């Protein structure tokens, strides 16, 4: 169950409570679910009970208990615990993480893409400035990934040839890219201009330098984007993908492949064994792997990055995926005389799911996802 699906499940619980006459509120259009905060537990948490308490004229803890009983009966939900003033902490069924990994591996780099066209067409315009043109190109890719048709145009000049050959932006006259002045309607892409040309950085680092900062931030055009070290977020993202591909090749040589399954945390530095008991005395379910949240959140990030014309959201999300998967990688392969086990296959599947998200996200940014680095 993804965060989007869980949000719908929580909304369904609210609707049932309203239909049963125990809550007298307007059902909200959406419910936000997040990772549990301090003092929370489970896989996800929501503050919907606190939001509804005042319009319902009831204490938030009472509203939370009403929703808890209905949520706990929902398919895919294993447990719901109320904490604090009325936060609902939701633990999904034991197969939720396994199903997520299987779904990502099935979809590959297109995980998070919308399969059916929406029928909507977005018209994008940008000044003939290198950052604006690159951002417009990526916004177009993001919108297409969400089923939206895209038409773009550049204004106030002609694209420089090196922007096309080095940075890979589409040239005027390409299909779906009308020339200057083709349309005065639509959304104007106008981030803070680049202070210098990024061409000397090459395609990958040049694009990252323009895309990683938010549109209202001034990008830094420097060789720091080329340095292969942990402090360079582009390096961490591309290195994580290359390491995952290398692990898949080594696993094939050892005679095993990825198979989604539950991950036993013993020996996994990213997923320590054991969990403290909940303050109520109830046993606390084993927490999800740190990778599950960013992987499950990927479709939402793509949709929001497209809707807000903000490719920086995707770039930062890829950094969070890379930072979550890197601690897992040393535990993927058997060590010494150890034989490949179901846990090794499950860890490899989780790593490959992260690799698919990284590959798909980098492709949308127009950046290479390397097999070797």
ABEGO torsion letter per residue (X at the ends): XBAAAAAAAAAAAAAAAAAAGABBBBBBABBBBBBBBBGBBEABBBAAAAAAAAAAGBBAAAAAAAAAAAAAABBGBABBBBBEAGBBBBBBBAAAAAAAAAAAAAAEAABGBBABBAGBBBBBBBBBBAAAAAAAAAAAAAAAAAGBBBBBBBBGEBBBAAAAAAAGBBBBGBBGBBBBGABABEBBBBBBBBABBAAAAEAAAAAAAAAABBAABBBBBBAAAABBBAABAAAAAAAAAAAAAAAAAAAAAAGBBBBBBBBBABGBAABBBEBBBBAAGBBBBBBBBAAAAAAAAAAAAAAAAAAAGBAAAAAAAAAAAAAAAAAAAAAABBBEABBBBAAAAAAAAAAAAAAAAAAAAAAAAGBBBBABX
